[in-house]
Amino acid sequence: DIVMTQSPDSLAVSLGERATIDCKSSHSVLYSSDNKNYLAWYQQKPGQSPKLLIYWASTRESGVPDRFSGSGSGTDFTLTISSLQAEDAAVYYCQQYYSTPSTFGGGTKVEIK
Amino acid sequence: EVQLVESGGGLVQPGGSLRLSCAASGFTFSSYWMHWARQAPGKGLVWVSRINGDGSSTSYADPVKGRFTISRDNAKNTLYLQMNSLRAEDTAVYFCARRSGEGPWDYWGQGTLVTVSS
């Protein structure tokens, strides 16, 4: 199974400041036949289901604010929130959908400082 | 509008059984692979099982293999998870989710809580 490791476990950021979350996979999730990284980012607020933010490592889902961006390739990925808003307080998960079983990182809790 | 609505969760004793349902609407259900994932209280997301569009291919996480069965009724636009021989460690919120082709899980249900306790 591909192990997804997120860091940090939690971070507190002031409103308007940048938040950066890292995700590392134990195996490359870059599929050579289509040159796509099979990596997604989700946001989950308390009592809610996960919401898709980013897929193919850097493609923003429709309706997701452009302050959210994803980068990286192969085994190392980053989710950046460029200017943190109050509504961004949540837990963020990376997920690889390159192989079965699909696996998630342990989550990063983003709080407002 | 795409909607996934889970039901069937509840309190069950260890060794008992439960069947979860996920009612889908707003899309051509038979065209999509579907997944179940779970989240234990205060913990992260864990994949449980998946099924292809016509129900001919399934896969399970090791902890549930031989105890859980995923199935679908495309005529009723409904996904199922039959859970047998339940254990305390199966206690979690169970989510169904749609996979977008070869892409990510783009829609999730609201979840249904399963509690295994005597």
Boltz contact constraints between the chains, C-beta under 6 A:
constraints:
  - contact:
      token1: [A, 40]
      token2: [B, 104]
      max_distance: 6.0
  - contact:
      token1: [A, 49]
      token2: [B, 95]
      max_distance: 6.0
  - contact:
      token1: [A, 49]
      token2: [B, 108]
      max_distance: 6.0
  - contact:
      token1: [A, 49]
      token2: [B, 110]
      max_distance: 6.0
  - contact:
      token1: [A, 49]
      token2: [B, 111]
      max_distance: 6.0
  - contact:
      token1: [A, 50]
      token2: [B, 108]
      max_distance: 6.0
  - contact:
      token1: [A, 52]
      token2: [B, 104]
      max_distance: 6.0
  - contact:
      token1: [A, 52]
      token2: [B, 106]
      max_distance: 6.0
  - contact:
      token1: [A, 55]
      token2: [B, 103]
      max_distance: 6.0
  - contact:
      token1: [A, 55]
      token2: [B, 104]
      max_distance: 6.0
  - contact:
      token1: [A, 93]
      token2: [B, 45]
      max_distance: 6.0
  - contact:
      token1: [A, 97]
      token2: [B, 104]
      max_distance: 6.0
  - contact:
      token1: [A, 100]
      token2: [B, 59]
      max_distance: 6.0
  - contact:
      token1: [A, 101]
      token2: [B, 47]
      max_distance: 6.0
  - contact:
      token1: [A, 101]
      token2: [B, 61]
      max_distance: 6.0
  - contact:
      token1: [A, 102]
      token2: [B, 47]
      max_distance: 6.0
  - contact:
      token1: [A, 104]
      token2: [B, 44]
      max_distance: 6.0
  - contact:
      token1: [A, 104]
      token2: [B, 45]
      max_distance: 6.0
  - contact:
      token1: [A, 106]
      token2: [B, 44]
      max_distance: 6.0
  - contact:
      token1: [A, 107]
      token2: [B, 44]
      max_distance: 6.0
